[in-house]
Amino acid sequence: MHLWFHTILSRLYLAVRLASLHLLIILPEPVNAIDYHGRASIGGYFSKERFNDVSANGTTSNDSAVGSARFYFDASKISSKKLRFVTDVRNENDAFGQLDQEELQLSSRYTLQLRQLNLQYPNHFGGIYGSFGRFQAFNSGVVYVDGLELGFHFTSKLKGGIFGGQNPKSDQAYELQWSNSRPIFGSFVIYQDSEASWYRHTYSSTAIIRMKDDAISEETVEVEQTGLGGGTGPLLRSFIYNNTVLQFNRNNRLLTWIYYDVEPKPDLQNLWMSYYTMFAKKASLLLSVLDIHANEYREIQSIREELEPSSYQEAKAKLSLYLIPNGVLLANILTGKRTLDGLKRKEYSLGIEMARFINHRISAHLIGGVREKFTNKDKFLKLGIGYYSRNVEVAADYEMAVENKMDGDVLHPKILELSLGLIASKKFFTTIVAQRITDERVNITSALFRITSRFGNKDIPPIRDGGPPRGSL
């Protein structure tokens, strides 16, 4: 274990030194004239999975262990041009992340990646602005670019621009990789009513992106549909991205997030829409619609789910009644469907949440209901309690259910999760989370920890004192 994290830290240190040298080269004046802040963290995730019966590959275990480290640095007000420099370096060691084909075993895999390394000319006061290096085009969705972005403030509320370069993000890999064979280009327009109040706000970002996508090939797209001719390998992908926030007033809000493919064939890749309304003095309603691709489905898939990833559509409604002091009564309805196999999901639940339970530092919740979850029908109960203070945050959540499987089996899963946050100072804190999942087929024990140190001469946001209303952060 010592060698494991020593390797992570040594590789991260080398990356940080390179980033620091890059910054020293571009600095035209003393460091004390610059605003800067950053954070360094190290952590790990460990999981032991034990099956009660031998699995198809002849084993009763499926363990995982991942160690990670991160360094983030942000410096602004560099020179009279008020330039900004950002670097984000991450290192990961997956103990079971690489397959040895000859030995037929999993071995350790090290991944060092540069998530960001860019120099920006923000120019918030109008005119031309831009970025150069490796950056995330935040206004154009989850898009990374090794290249250049140029924008222009048309008015105080409207701006737009273009970007281009190489795409370091491949759908075949989680980490960013240097590439000269995945060109990416895009343009964007952003409208933001910055003069509006907190309770009345309008924001809309629309982008058109054209890129090479490793995940698209002739095996999945007919040549006559693309019009790109013969050949194999990556094909060009063009899509439209939009993110809109409409805060009509204090009690009504609409959010949208859309990815729509234009090429190689018209297709709605991802959609999320949410509408919140406080339709009465003590009642609110939250409506949401979700339509996601199989790649995104992996991110929300339950650890106990054994189904293949699939495109998924979902609609949800949440009614909140503020009829009790410091608490809210809840009613939830959910319906969803997988595209791959047509399996459905339905859920109906009632509950209560107490933002201030016993005293202002303790919160609690209790939710129960029934659900049809693809291959089983459940009855479930969730309860949790949390304690929050200036230096300590502790939470415990427990869920138990009775699952009637389609194959006739009846399972009784129990999920216990404990989390602890320790804040030694405004610049140093740590988080520890442990989870235990059991049923008649499998036992899973997992833990996550992260230690973070913050530094810089910029003000650090204050730490909250007291329990937050659940769902408000």
N, C-alpha and C positions, 0 to 999 in steps of 0.2 A: 504493500500500500504506500509505503514511504517513497519507493522508487517511482511509483505511478504518478503521484502528485508532484514529485520533484521534476519529472519530465515535462509535465504540464506547465509548471511555473517557469522552467528554464526556457521553453519555447515561447511562452508569452513574454518573458523578459526581453528576448531577442527582438520580437516584433515591436515592443514598446520602444526599445532603443532606436530602431529604424524610424518609427513615427516621430520620436523626439528630434532626431537628426534632421528629418524633413522640416519640422517646425523651425528649428534653429536657422536653417538656410533661408527661410522666407521672412524671418523676423528682421525688420529694419530698425527697430528701436528697443530699448530695455524692456525686459519682461514685466517689470513692475507697473508699466503703463497699460497693461493688457488685462481685461477681465477674463478669468478662466475658472473652470470647474471640471470635475471629473470624478470617477469612481473606479475602484478595482475590487473584484470579487472572485471568490473561489468556492466551489461547491461540488456536490455529487448526488447521484441518485442510485439507489441500490434496491433490488427486488429479488425475492425468493418465491418461486412458484412451484408448488408441489401438487401433482395430480394423484388422486386416489387409485386410478387405474393407469396402466401403461398406455402411453399415447401411440400414435401410428408410427413414430420413428423409434419406438422401443425404449423410451425414457419416461421417468416420472417427474422430471424437473425441467424448468425453463427459467433460468436465472438471468439477470441483467445487472450491469454495473457501469455507470458512466460518470466520469469526473470532468469538470469543466472549470474554466477560468475566463475572466473577461476584464479588459481595460478600456475605459471610455474617457476621452478627453475632448473638451470643447473650449476653444479660446476665441474671443471676439474683441472688437475695437483695435484690430491690428493695423497700425499705420494711420495716416490721415484719411485713407479710403475706408476705414472701419471694416476691414476684412475679417472673415471668420474662418477658423481652421477646426476641423472635426476628424477624429480618428476613433475607430471602434474595432478592437482586436479581440478575437475569441479563440480559445483553444479547448478541444474536447478529446477525451480519451474514452473510447467505448471498449470495455474489456471483452465483449463478445460481438464486436461489430464487423469482423472480417472473416470470410470463409476461406479456409485452406482446402482447396479442391483435392490435393493429393492425400492429405491426412484426414479429410472429411471431418474437420473440427473448426470451431470458431476461435479466433485469436484476437488479440488486442489491436485496435485501430486508432491511430492518432490523427487528429484533424486540426490544423491551424488555419484559420481563415481571417481575412481582413474584410469586415462587414462595411466599413466606411473609411475613407482616407481622401478628404477633399478640402479644397480652398474655395470659399464662397465670398461673393460680393453682394451682400444683402440689399443695400440701398433701399431702405424702407421709405424713403422720402420721395420716391418717384423716379422715372426714367428707367435706364437699363439695369438689370441685375443678373447674376449668373453663378454657376458652380462648375468646378473642374476637378476631375479625379474619379474616385469610386464613390457614388452617392446613391441614395434611394430617392426616386422621384415620387415624393409623398403625395403630390397632387395628381398623380397618374396611377394610383393603385399601388399594389405591392410589386414594384418594378425597380430593379437595381440596374445601374448603368456605369460602365467604365468609359467615361467620355466627358461631354460638355453639355451644359444646359444654359440657355440664354432666354431671358424674359424681359418684358417691358410693362411698366405701369401706365395703362392708357388713361385711367382716372383714379381717384382715390378709392373707388370700389371695384374697379375692373382691371385685371391684368392677364397676360397670356404669354406663351413662349413656346420654344421648341427644344428638344434634346436629342442626342444621338451618340452612338458609340458601339461598344460591345456589351452583350448581356452575360454577366457572370453567373446568373442563376439558371441552372438546368433543372427541369422537372424530374430528371432521373436521379438527382442527388439533393440532399438537404443543404449542404454547404455551398458557399460561393466559390467558383473556380475561375482562374484566368482563362480566357478564350479569345481567339481571333476568328472564329467561324460562326459566331452567333450575333450578327449585327442587329441593332435595335434602334428605332427612330420613333419619335412621337411629337405631338403638339398638344397644348392644353390651353384652356380658358378658365379663369377663376373669377367668380363674383362674390364679394363679401361686403355686407353692409356694416362696416366697422363703426359707424356712428350710432348704430342702434343700441338700445339698452340691453341688459342681461336677459330680460324677459321678452324681448322682441328682437329677433336676429335672423338673418338670411345668409346662407353660405351655399355655393354650388361650384363644384369642380368637374369639368368634363374634359376627357382626353381621348385622343385617337392614337393607338400604338401599333406599330408594325415590327415584327420580330421573327427570328427563326426559332421554332419550337421543337426540341428534341423528342417530345412525346407524340408528335404527329408524324405519321408515315403513311405510305401507300397501303399498308396492311389495315389501316383503320379508316382511310378516306379514299373514295373512288377517284381515279384520275379525271374522269369526265366532270365530277363535281367541282374540282379545284381549278381546272383549266390551266394547270401548271406544267402539263406534259409528263413525260415518262421519268424514270429514275427512281431511286430509293433514298432513304435517309430523311433528315429533317426537311420539313416544308415550311413555307412562310405562313405566319399567322397574323391576322389583323383583328383588333378588337376595340370596342368602345368602352370606356370606364366613366362612371358618374357617381359622385357622392354629393348628396344634397341634405342640408339641415334647414328646416323651416320652423322657427320658433315664433308662432303666430302671436302668442301672449303667454302669460304665466301658466295658463292651464291647458295649452294645446301645442303639441310639437309633432312634427313629421320628420323622419329620418329615412334616407334611402341609400343603398349601396349596390351598384349594378356592374357586372361584367358581361358584355354581349359580343360574341364572336361574329365577325363579318366574313372572314376568310380563314380556313379553306371552305367552310360552309356556315351559313347563318345558324347560330345556336346560342341560347341563353346559358352561359357558363355558371354564373353565380348571381343570386339576387337576395337581398335582405331589405325588408321594409318594416318600419315600426311607426305606429301612431299612438300617442298618449293624449288623453283628454281627462280633465277634472270636470266631469259633467254635472256634478252636484257639490254642495258645500263639503260633504263628508264621503264622497265616492269618486273613484277614478277608474278608468279602463285603459288597459294597454293591449293593443292588437299588433301582431307581427306575422310576417310571411317570410319563409325561408326556402330557397331553391339552390342547392349546391351541387358541385361536381364531385366525383368519387375521390379526387385528391383531397378536397376539403373535408369530405366525410370522415376520412381517417383521423382528422384532428378532433372530432367530437365523438368518435366511436368509444363506447364503454369498454373498459378493460376486460369485462367478462363476455363481451359479445364475440361470437365465433363466425359471423357472417363475413363474406367478401365485401370490400368497399363498393359502394354503389352511389349513383346520383340519388338525391333525396329531396323531397318536397315536404314542407311542414307549415301548418297554420296554428297560431296559439292566441289565446285570449286570457287576460288576467284581470280580475275584478278586485279592487281594494276598497274596503269599507273602514273609515276611521271613526269607529263608534266607541272605542275604549281609550282611556288615558294612556299615552305613550305606546300605543299599539295599533295594529291593523289586522282586520279579518280578511282572509284571502280565499278566492275561488278561482281555480285554474282549469282550463280546457285545452287539450292539445290533440291534433290529428296529423299524421304524417304517413308517407308512403315511399318505399324504395323502388327505383326504376328497374333495377336488374332482375328482381324476382317477384315484384308486386306485393311483397310483404308489407303489412300495415302496422302503424303504431297509433294508439289512442290512450289518452290519460285524462282522468277526472280526479281532482283533489280539492280538499278544503284545509285551511290552516289558520294559524295565528302567529304573528310576529310581534315581539315586544322589544322595542328599541331601548327602553329603560326598564329593566326587570330587577326588582328588589331595590337597586340604586342606579345612579346614572352611569356607572361603570360596567354594568352587566346587561347583556342582551340575550334573548332566547327566542326559539321558534319551535313550532310543532305543526307538522303537515302529514295528513294521511289521505289515502285514496286508492283507486283501482286503475289498472292500466293493461292494455294489450300491447306487448312489446315484441312485434315481429313473430317470434316463435313460441311465445308463452303468454299466459294471462296471469297477472299479479294482483295481490293486495299488499300495500306497503305502508310503512310508517316511518317518518323522519323526525328526529328531534335533535336540537343542538343548543349549546350555551356558550357564551363568550365573555371574557373579562378583558377590559381595555383600560390601560393607564398610560402615563407619560413614558414609562420605560419598559413596560411588559404588556404583551398581548397573548392571551391564551384562549383557545377555542377547542371545543369537543363536539363532534357531529356523529350521530349514530343512525343507521338505517337498517331496518329489517323488513323482510318480505316473504310471501308465500308464492312461489312460481309454479304454475301448472304448465309443463312443457307439452309441445305438440306430440312428442313420442310417448306420452303417458307418464313420464317421470314427474315427481313433485320435489322441488328444491326449496330450501329455507336459507337463502343468503343473508348474511349479516355483514355490515360494513361499518367499521369504527375508524374515525380519523381524528388525530390529535395534532394540533399545531401550536407552536411557541415562537413568539417574536421577542427578542431582547434588544433593547436600544441602550447601549452603553453611553452614548453621547450623540450629539447631532451629526457626528461624522463617522460613527461606527455602530453597526447593528448586524444581527444575525437572525436567520429564520430556520426553524427545524419543523418538518412535517413527517408524521408517521401514519401509516394506514394498514389495517388488517381486514382482509376479505376472506370469508369462509362460506362454503356450502358443501353439499354431499359429494361434489366432484373434485373440488380444488381448494387449496389454501394459498393465499397470496399475502406476503408480508413485504412492505416496501417503506422506504424512508428517503427523505430529501433534506439536504441542508445547504445553506448558503451564508457565507460570511462576506460582508461588504464594508468597504471603507470609502468615505467621500472626502474630497479635498477641494481647495480653491478659494478665491477671494470673493466669489459671488454669494449672495445671501441664499441660505438653504431654507426651503419651505418649512414652516413650523410643524411640529409633531402634534397630532390631535390629542386631546385630553377628554376621555369619556367614550362611551360606546356609540358608534355611528348607527343611524337607521339603516337596517339591512337593505341592500339593493340600491342605496343612494350614492355609493361611491363608484 
